[in-house]
Amino acid sequence: MATVLSVSGSPSAASRTARLLRHLDARLTARGHEVIPLDVRTLPAEALLGGDFGHPAVREATALFERADGVVIGTPVYKAAYSGLLKSLLDLLPQYALAGRTVLPLATGGSTAHVLAVDYALRPVLASMGAEHITPGWFVLDKHLATAPDGTLDIEPETARHLERVVDGFATALERSTLLAVG
């Protein structure tokens, strides 16, 4: 089917955002898509903060965006916007790195005061980068995500239903755009 790049913009190694993305990656894989996870926190800080476009890790991340048919962008919300770590990566990508791609924006946060961050902070930057189709995103409260003793993610049932609908909508849009590109 399609190749999906699943990007976590969380700086935390124990991130609920990254766990949520890996959970959703499994749903996309079950639909037949190849999913490539990218945790921005694993890229060298000196390359991100120094704006080193030529750094091998930055070039490799850029190549992953070029290879992807669709991109899922997940970020924790800090101060009503997406993470600075995610911004550092997006700033190093080519201006139209998302051109021709279907994109799903997701965010996690501790308060409903940040729920509009998906539409008012993240969506505009994704559109400015040329995303062909930005599907409806979703904001998940941290309290609706818990790590089970076995390391898997427990999602509050109503939130899980909403996420399934959002991810399935993204997958359907991605499949349509992939078929149109082939046809």
matplotlib code that plots the C-alpha trace (Angstrom):
import matplotlib.pyplot as plt

x = [0.0, 1.6, 4.6, 3.8, 6.4, 5.3, 7.0, 7.2, 8.1, 8.4, 11.8, 11.0, 12.2, 9.1, 6.8, 3.0, 3.0, 5.5, 3.7, 0.4, 2.1, 3.5, 0.1, -1.5, 1.3, 0.1, -3.3, -1.9, 0.4, -2.7, -4.2, -1.2, 0.8, 4.6, 5.2, 8.5, 8.8, 10.9, 11.6, 13.0, 14.7, 17.1, 18.5, 21.7, 20.8, 23.8, 22.5, 18.9, 19.9, 22.7, 20.6, 23.0, 21.1, 24.0, 24.3, 24.0, 21.1, 19.2, 19.7, 18.5, 15.4, 14.7, 15.0, 12.4, 10.0, 10.7, 10.0, 6.7, 3.3, 1.8, 3.0, 1.6, 3.0, 2.6, 3.6, 3.1, 1.7, 3.7, 2.6, -0.3, 2.0, 3.8, 7.2, 10.3, 12.0, 9.5, 9.9, 13.7, 13.2, 10.5, 12.7, 15.5, 13.3, 12.8, 10.0, 7.7, 8.7, 5.1, 4.0, 1.9, 1.5, -1.4, -0.8, -2.4, -1.7, -2.0, -1.2, -1.2, -1.4, -2.4, -5.2, -8.2, -6.9, -4.5, -7.0, -6.9, -3.1, -3.7, -5.7, -4.1, -0.4, 0.4, -2.0, -0.8, 2.9, 2.0, -0.1, 2.8, 5.0, 2.7, 0.8, -1.6, -4.3, -4.3, -6.9, -8.7, -6.3, -6.9, -5.9, -5.5, -5.5, -2.5, -4.9, -6.5, -3.2, -1.6, 1.3, 0.3, 2.7, 3.7, 4.7, 1.7, -0.5, -3.9, -6.2, -9.4, -12.2, -14.0, -10.6, -9.6, -12.8, -12.1, -8.5, -9.6, -11.9, -9.3, -6.6, -9.0, -9.9, -6.3, -5.7, -8.6, -7.4, -3.9, -5.2, -7.2, -4.3, -2.0, -4.5, -4.8, -1.1, -0.8, -3.8]
y = [0.0, 3.3, 4.3, 6.3, 8.2, 8.4, 11.4, 11.9, 15.4, 14.6, 15.1, 12.5, 8.9, 7.8, 9.9, 9.2, 10.9, 8.4, 5.4, 6.7, 7.0, 3.4, 2.2, 3.9, 2.7, -0.9, 0.0, 1.4, -1.6, -3.9, -2.0, -3.0, 0.2, 0.3, 2.5, 4.1, 5.5, 8.6, 9.9, 13.4, 13.2, 10.6, 13.1, 14.9, 18.0, 19.9, 19.4, 20.4, 23.4, 24.5, 24.4, 21.9, 21.0, 19.0, 16.7, 13.1, 12.5, 15.6, 14.4, 10.9, 12.4, 14.5, 11.4, 9.7, 12.6, 12.3, 8.6, 8.8, 8.9, 10.0, 11.5, 11.3, 14.1, 13.7, 16.3, 17.1, 20.5, 23.0, 26.6, 26.1, 25.1, 22.0, 21.1, 23.1, 19.8, 19.2, 22.8, 22.4, 19.5, 21.1, 24.2, 22.0, 20.3, 21.8, 24.4, 22.0, 18.7, 17.7, 18.5, 15.7, 14.0, 13.2, 14.3, 13.5, 15.9, 14.6, 16.2, 15.2, 17.5, 17.9, 20.3, 20.9, 24.5, 23.2, 21.4, 24.0, 23.7, 21.1, 23.5, 26.8, 25.9, 22.7, 22.7, 26.0, 25.0, 21.7, 23.5, 26.0, 23.0, 22.0, 19.1, 17.9, 16.8, 17.4, 15.1, 16.0, 15.8, 14.9, 16.1, 13.5, 14.4, 12.8, 11.4, 9.2, 7.5, 5.1, 2.6, -0.9, -3.0, -4.9, -1.6, -1.5, 1.6, 1.7, 4.3, 5.4, 3.6, 6.7, 8.3, 5.0, 5.0, 8.6, 7.8, 4.7, 6.9, 9.6, 7.1, 5.2, 8.5, 9.2, 5.7, 6.0, 9.5, 8.1, 5.1, 7.3, 9.6, 6.6, 5.2, 8.5, 8.8, 5.3, 5.7]
z = [0.0, 1.2, 3.2, 6.3, 8.3, 12.0, 13.7, 17.4, 18.4, 22.1, 23.9, 26.5, 26.3, 28.3, 26.1, 26.0, 22.6, 21.2, 22.8, 21.3, 17.9, 18.1, 19.0, 16.0, 13.8, 14.5, 13.2, 10.0, 9.6, 10.0, 7.1, 4.9, 5.2, 5.8, 8.8, 9.6, 13.1, 13.6, 17.2, 16.7, 20.1, 18.7, 16.2, 17.3, 19.3, 17.8, 14.3, 15.2, 17.3, 15.1, 11.9, 10.3, 7.1, 5.9, 8.9, 7.9, 10.4, 9.1, 5.5, 6.5, 8.2, 5.1, 2.9, 5.1, 4.5, 0.7, 0.7, 2.6, 1.0, 4.3, 7.5, 11.0, 13.2, 17.0, 19.5, 23.2, 23.6, 25.6, 26.1, 23.6, 20.7, 19.4, 20.9, 20.1, 19.2, 16.5, 15.3, 15.1, 12.7, 10.6, 10.2, 8.7, 6.2, 2.7, 2.4, 0.6, 2.3, 2.7, -0.8, -2.3, 1.1, 3.3, 6.9, 10.2, 13.1, 16.6, 20.0, 23.6, 26.6, 30.2, 29.8, 27.5, 27.4, 24.7, 22.5, 19.8, 19.4, 16.6, 14.5, 15.4, 15.9, 14.1, 11.1, 9.7, 9.6, 7.9, 5.3, 4.7, 4.0, 1.1, 2.6, 0.0, 2.4, 6.2, 7.7, 10.8, 13.7, 17.3, 20.8, 23.6, 27.2, 29.0, 31.7, 28.9, 28.3, 30.7, 30.4, 31.4, 33.4, 30.3, 28.6, 26.3, 26.1, 27.8, 26.2, 27.8, 25.7, 24.3, 23.4, 21.7, 19.6, 18.5, 17.6, 15.6, 13.6, 13.0, 12.0, 9.7, 8.1, 7.5, 6.1, 3.8, 2.5, 2.1, 0.2, -2.1, -2.9, -3.5, -5.9, -7.7, -8.0, -9.5, -11.8]

ax = plt.figure().add_subplot(projection="3d")
ax.plot(x, y, z, "-o")
ax.set_aspect("equal")
plt.show()
